[in-house]
């Protein structure tokens, strides 16, 4: 299993400097523009979030901390709820049946 790559996980990873978007995509998100479901940008944001979470999990395992993707997902989601509206970045907006 992997993390649930909704719009909150990429938001948190972006807010924490783990993910960086090109300036045009960053501007579109900040302006509240809808990013089309299954568009290349939306798929890449979610895929990179999954990959980054797996890199975090692997690093924690190397450090002796056994952790599941689900635990990382929960931690990122919880952090997203805590920082939403308190940081300069925003979650991307996508209308879909997944989130």
C-alpha positions in Angstrom: 0.0 0.0 0.0 1.0 3.6 -0.6 -0.1 6.8 0.8 -3.5 8.3 -0.3 -2.3 10.9 -2.8 -5.0 13.4 -2.3 -4.4 17.2 -2.6 -3.4 17.6 1.1 -0.3 15.4 0.9 1.3 17.3 -2.0 0.3 20.6 -0.2 2.1 19.6 3.0 5.2 18.4 1.1 5.2 21.7 -0.9 4.7 23.8 2.2 7.7 22.0 3.8 9.9 22.5 0.8 10.0 18.8 -0.2 8.1 19.4 -3.5 8.6 22.4 -5.7 6.5 23.3 -8.7 7.3 25.4 -11.7 6.3 29.0 -11.4 3.3 28.8 -13.7 1.8 25.8 -11.8 2.5 27.5 -8.5 0.8 30.7 -9.7 -2.3 28.7 -10.9 -2.6 27.0 -7.6 -2.2 30.2 -5.6 -4.9 31.9 -7.8 -7.3 29.0 -7.0 -7.4 27.8 -10.6 -8.8 24.3 -11.0 -6.2 21.8 -12.0 -8.0 19.2 -14.3 -8.3 15.7 -12.9 -5.9 13.4 -14.7 -4.1 16.3 -16.3 -0.3 15.8 -16.5 0.2 18.4 -13.8 -2.3 16.8 -11.4 -1.0 13.3 -12.0 2.6 14.4 -11.5 1.8 16.2 -8.2 0.2 13.1 -6.8 2.8 10.7 -8.1 5.6 12.8 -6.7 3.9 12.9 -3.4 3.7 9.1 -3.3 7.4 8.9 -4.3 8.5 11.5 -1.7 6.5 9.6 1.1 8.2 6.4 0.1 11.6 8.1 0.3 10.7 9.4 3.8 9.6 5.9 4.8 12.8 4.3 3.5 15.0 6.9 5.3 13.1 6.3 8.5 13.6 2.5 8.1 17.3 3.0 7.6 17.3 5.1 10.8 15.7 2.1 12.7 12.1 3.5 12.7 9.7 0.9 11.3 6.8 2.9 9.8 4.1 2.2 7.3 3.0 4.3 4.4 -0.4 4.6 6.2 1.3 6.1 9.2 3.1 8.6 7.0 -0.1 9.4 5.2 -1.9 10.1 8.5 0.9 12.3 9.8 1.0 14.3 6.6 -2.8 14.6 6.5 -2.9 15.8 10.1 -0.1 18.3 9.5 -2.1 19.6 6.5 -5.1 20.3 8.7 -2.9 22.1 11.2 -1.1 24.4 8.7 -4.0 25.0 6.2 -4.6 28.7 6.1 -1.5 29.4 8.1 1.1 29.1 5.4 1.6 30.9 2.1 0.9 27.9 -0.1 -2.5 26.4 -0.8 -3.6 22.9 -1.7 -4.3 22.4 -5.4 -7.9 22.3 -6.4 -9.2 19.4 -8.5 -12.7 18.2 -9.0 -12.7 14.4 -9.0 -14.3 11.5 -7.2 -11.1 10.7 -5.3 -10.8 13.7 -3.0 
